[in-house]
């Protein structure tokens, strides 16, 4: 129902279809988020993108956007008004 836009409650995850630029397991992250956030009832759009090339721009329309690359990523909150660059060392 959510994928058709008929249900407006809970977490709605939008992700890229993955491509050669994806440098992490996008589908695994989406599955993990769905399991961990299942009890949230308020509408919460989350975008999970597979690369840092197009991901930040595509993810900025969601309330929370995640775009990761090799060893780093960006977390966008509230339509990119507050963003945090994450790096793994």
C-alpha positions as CSV (number, residue, x, y, z in Angstrom):
1,X,0.0,0.0,0.0
2,X,2.8,2.4,0.8
3,X,4.6,1.8,-2.5
4,X,1.4,2.8,-4.2
5,X,1.0,6.0,-2.1
6,X,-2.2,4.7,-0.5
7,X,-0.8,4.3,3.1
8,X,0.6,7.3,4.8
9,X,2.0,5.9,8.0
10,X,5.2,4.4,9.1
11,X,8.6,4.4,7.4
12,X,8.7,4.6,3.6
13,X,12.0,3.6,2.2
14,X,13.0,4.7,-1.3
15,X,16.2,3.3,-2.7
16,X,18.2,3.3,-5.9
17,X,18.1,0.2,-8.0
18,X,21.9,-0.1,-7.5
19,X,24.4,0.1,-10.3
20,X,28.2,-0.3,-10.8
21,X,28.8,2.8,-8.7
22,X,27.3,1.3,-5.5
23,X,30.2,0.6,-3.2
24,X,28.2,-1.1,-0.4
25,X,25.2,-3.4,0.1
26,X,22.3,-1.1,-0.6
27,X,19.7,-3.8,-0.4
28,X,21.2,-5.2,2.8
29,X,21.0,-1.7,4.4
30,X,17.4,-1.2,3.3
31,X,16.4,-4.6,4.7
32,X,18.1,-3.8,8.0
33,X,16.4,-0.4,8.2
34,X,13.0,-2.0,7.5
35,X,13.5,-4.5,10.4
36,X,14.7,-1.9,12.8
37,X,12.2,0.8,12.1
38,X,9.0,-1.4,11.8
39,X,7.4,0.1,14.9
40,X,7.5,3.7,13.8
41,X,3.9,4.8,12.9
42,X,4.5,8.4,12.0
43,X,5.1,9.1,8.3
44,X,8.9,9.1,7.7
45,X,10.3,9.0,4.2
46,X,13.9,7.7,4.1
47,X,16.0,7.6,0.9
48,X,18.9,5.1,0.7
49,X,21.2,5.8,-2.3
50,X,24.1,3.7,-3.4
51,X,26.7,6.3,-4.3
52,X,28.0,9.7,-3.4
53,X,27.9,10.8,-7.0
54,X,24.1,11.2,-7.5
55,X,22.9,10.0,-4.1
56,X,23.0,13.3,-2.1
57,X,20.9,15.2,-4.7
58,X,18.4,12.3,-5.1
59,X,18.1,11.7,-1.3
60,X,17.5,15.3,-0.3
61,X,13.7,15.1,-0.9
62,X,13.2,12.6,1.9
63,X,13.1,13.5,5.6
64,X,16.2,11.4,6.0
65,X,18.6,10.6,3.2
66,X,21.6,8.2,3.2
67,X,24.2,8.1,0.4
68,X,27.3,6.1,0.9
69,X,30.6,5.6,-0.9
70,X,33.7,3.7,-0.3
71,X,34.7,4.5,3.3
72,X,32.4,7.5,3.6
73,X,28.9,8.7,3.3
74,X,26.5,11.5,3.9
75,X,23.4,11.6,6.1
76,X,20.9,14.2,5.1
77,X,18.2,15.4,7.5
78,X,15.1,17.5,6.7
79,X,15.7,18.0,3.0
80,X,19.5,18.6,3.3
81,X,19.1,21.5,5.7
82,X,21.3,19.7,8.2
83,X,23.8,17.3,6.7
84,X,26.5,15.3,8.3
85,X,29.4,13.7,6.4
86,X,30.3,10.3,7.8
87,X,33.8,8.9,7.4
88,X,35.1,5.5,8.5
89,X,38.8,5.3,9.3
